[in-house]
């Protein structure tokens, strides 16, 4: 699949790494830069693939266009790509402005297009494995969960899928707390460490049918080695706590763990890659890139690559991977959570036009 990229920031470069590691499936067909100097630098290593003119970029043989720009800069490029007839994926969240949510939906309706959004967290191996257990009914009917895995709309996107809920009929309460912590790691790796104040959001999403999602996350959890991430899902017949699953097997409660299969450890000579996740002796998640044994992809990169595979499938069959409606719902709930935290009291949600 030939992918035309608009933008060249940190997120874009992450997708470039995925594309380059799986050349059998993906190819960069062009990159549109807003900065001529960056375009020239990229063009030296990638002749014929750097563009600064949008019209010339849109004349290239892209199978899809991927816009990875700050949300405020996206709309004109979205219109141009849709007008040119390209399948489109845009950066997440699709907007930071509550008033723009409906405008984006109307834009999709105007062009009759399927716009997909680059939300990858629910496609990470662990979350895919958990979703499999929930969908099978291993835990029974899921009533509540506590997620401390990812920030804002990322965490909410995972939470909603596990609870099977939409935007309507929910009461949100929340608070923000601050705690000191030694910050010692970031995108550039380990550093000397600096004491800083880390903000933690804690919120409860209580739907009218009794289902509840407890959201809890602080920014340091992404990189800090002593601020870990957790997920707890409770159902009528079982509970998942991180990698441990306890459930009713029909006669007694039993326990089994989700186990990762990562090659290249100890004396294993297959190379280093993630094969999948097993549970009770069964492979319940298999990385779609395991057969490309030369690809060294992190869990997040596997999720990013899975988005691209999903986009490829959408183009071929019409099956959507993360449609705009889902992205708008996750963003709407994130915005309502922040509103509840600012107000210091409960906030009600309503059904939105894209869910009607």
N, C-alpha and C positions, 0 to 999 in steps of 0.2 A: 504494500500500500504506500503510495506516494503522498507525503504530508508536507503541506506548505505552512510554515510557521510565521506568525506576525508577532514580533517581540523577541527579545534576546536576554531576558533577565535570568535570575537564579532558577526559577521554575522551568523556564524554557530549556536552559542548559541541562537540567535533570532529564527532560524528555529526550534531548539529543543523545545523552549517554545511553538511554534505553534503546533508541533507534540504532545507534552504532553497534550495540552488542547483539542485536538480532537482525542482521542485514537480510536474512532469508525472508523476513516478513515486512520490514519497514524500510523506508527510504526518504531522505530529506529531498524534496523537490524544489525548495526555495525558501528563503528567509527574508522577510521584509523588515528593514531597520528604519528607525526614525533618526538615528545618528549616522551621518555619512562616514565618519572616521571608523566607527565600529563595523560598518558594512565593508569598508575597504580592508580592514584587518581580517574579517571573516572570509572575504573573497579570495585572499591570498592562499588560504588552505582549502577553500572550496570554490574553485573557479566556476563561474556561471550561476551560482546559487544565491548570491547576495543582491538584494534589491533595495532601492530607496523610493522607487516610484510604484504606487499602489496599482495603477492600471497595468503596468508591465508585469508585476507580480501575479496579478489575476489572470494573465494570459498563459501562465505556465500549466503543465499537465498535472495539476494536483488531483488526487482522489478525494482529499478533504483539506479544509483550511482550519488551522488551530490558532485561535487568538489568545495569546498569553500576555496581556497588558493589564495595568491597573484598571479597575472597574470603570472609573470616570472616562477613560480613554477608549473604551471598547465600542460604544454605539455606532460611530460612523464606519468603522471597519466591519461591524456586523452587517449593516445595511449593504455595504459594497459587496461583501462575500456572498450574501444571500441573493442579491441582484444578479450576480454572476453565475448563480446556480450551484454553488459548491455546498456539499454537506459541511456542517459547521460544528466545531466544539469551541467553547469559550472557557476562560479561567473561572475558578471558584473563589469567592462567592460571585454570582453574576452582577451584583450591585451592593453598595453600602448605603444606598438611599432608599428608605421605605417607599417613597413616592414613585420610584422607578420600577418596582416589582411588577405592577400591572402594565406599565409601558412596555416592558420586555415581553410579556405575554402577548400583548396586542401586536408587537412586531413579528412574533412567530406566526400569529394568525394571519397577518397581512400577507406574508410570503408563503403560507402553507407549508412551512419548512419544519423539519425535526431538528431543533437545536439541542445538542448534548452539552453537558457541563462537566468540567474536569475535576470531579470530586472522586478521590481515589480511596479514602480510608476504609470504606465498607468492603473494598476489594482486596485488602491486605489478607495474607494467608490465614492468620488467626481469626479474623472476623468472618471470613468465608466459612471456616470450619465451625465456628459457633453458630452461624446462621443455619448451617446444615442440620445441626442437632435440634435447633429450635423448630425448623420447618418440618422435621421428622416427627415432632411431638415427643421427643425423648424426655423433656422436662414437663410434659403436660401442657396445659394452658398457661402461658407466661402472663403473670400479673404485674410484676414490677422488676426493675433493674436499677443498679447503681453503676454509672459509667464514669471512670476517671482515666480516660484513654487519649482524648484529643480535645482541642479547644473549640468552643463556639459551634459554628455550623458543621464542622467535621464530626464532633462528638454527637451532635443532634442527629446527623444523618445516620449514624450507626444505631443510636437509640431508637429512632422511629422505625427502622426496619425490623428490629428485634421485637418491638411491641406491636407492630402492624398498625400504626396510628397515623392520622393526617393532621391538618392544621386546626380543625374546628373543635369546639367544646372542650377546651382545656383551660385550667386555672394555673397560672405560673406564679410562684413566689421565689424570691432569691435574695442573696446577700453577697457582698464582696468583702473579703478579709485580706489582711496583709501580714506576712510573716517574714522574718529575716532568714536568709539562707546563703551559704557560700556558693556563689555561681562560678563554676569551674570548667564548663564545656559549652561549645556552641557549634555553629556550622563549620568553623575552622578547626575543630578538634579541641583537645584538652589545653587549658591555659593555667596560669598561676593561681587563679581563684580570687574573687572579690566578693566581699560581703555586700549583699543587696537586699532590697525589699521586694518580695514576690507577691503579686496579687492573685488571690484564689477566688474563683466564682463557685458558689454553691447554690443550686436551684432545684426546685421540685416542679415537675410537669404532671399535674393531676387531671386526667381526662374524666369526663362525666361517667363513663362506663366502669370506672374503678381502677383502670390501669394507671400506673405511676412510673415515671422515669426520674431518677435522682441524678442530676448532673453535678460533677465535682471536678474542677481542673484548675491547675496553676501552670503558668508558662514554663517554669523550670522543669516540669516533668518530661519535656521533650528531650533534654540533653543531660540533666543533672543525674549523676550516678546514685544519689541517695534521695531522689524524689521519683519513686517508681510509679508505674501505671497499673490500673486494676479494672476488672469487670466482674460484676456479680449479677447473675440472672436467676430469678426465682420463678418457678412454675408450680402447678398443682401436684406434679409427680416427680419433681426433682429440682436441683439447683446446680448452677455452674458458678464456680469461684475461681477466676483466672484459668488455670489449666486443669483443674480438678472438677469432675462431674459426679455427683451423687444422684441416683435416680431409682425408681421403683421398677424392678424387672418383672413384675407380675406376681411375685410372692414375697420378696424381701427387698430391702434397700441395699444397693451395691454401689461401688465406686470404681471409676476408671479415669485415667488421665489422657488428655490430649498430648500426643508426643510428636515433636518435630523430627523430620528426617532431613538432616543437612549432611551432605557428603564432604569428603576431604578432611575429616577429623582422624586423628591418630594415624593408623596405617592404611586408611582408605585412600586409594589412588585414582578415584574417578574424577578428580577435580573438585573445586569448591562450588557448590550450588545448592539451592533449596529444592528438595524433591517434593515434599508435601507434609501433611499432618495426618497421623493415624489416631484412631480411637477404638479401643476394644479389638485390636488386631486388624482393623479395616482402614484403608486409606480413604478418609472422608474429604480431604482436599488434596488435589494434586496440582502443582504449579504448571501453568500452560507453557512455561519456558524450561521445564526440567529436561526436555529432550535436546535443548540447545546447551550442551554441557560446557561450552566455552563462555557462556554468558554469566557474568558475575553480578547478579542483581540482588540488591537489598529487598526486604519485604515491601518497602514503599515503592521501589522501582518495579517490582513484580506487579503491584497494584496499578501503577502508572501504565505499564505495558498492557495490563488487562483492560484498561480503559481504551487503549488504541485497538486492541483486538475486538472489543465490544463495538467500537466505531466501525471497524471493518465489517463486522457482522450486520450492523444496522444498515450500512450501505447496500449490503447484499440481500438481506431478508426483511428489513424494516423493523426488526426487534431492537428496542432501545436499551441502552446501557445505563445512562443516568440522565433522563429527560429534563428539559427545562422546568417542567411542573414540579418535579421532585426538588430541584435546586431552589426554586422559589419558596416552596414550603419550608425547607430546612433553614433558609435565610430568614424567612418571616418569623419562625419560632425563635431563632437566635436573637433577632431584633426585639421580639417581645420579652425574651428573658432579660436582655439588657435594660429594657424599659422597667421591668419589675424590680430590678436591682436599684435603678436610679430612684424610683418612686418609693421604695421601701415598703411596698404593699402588694397585694395580689393584682394580677392583670389577667383579663379574659381574652381568649382568642376566638376568631370567627372563621367560618368557611370562606375561602378565597375563590376568586373567579376562575382560577386555573384548576381548581379541584371540583368545581360544580359540574 
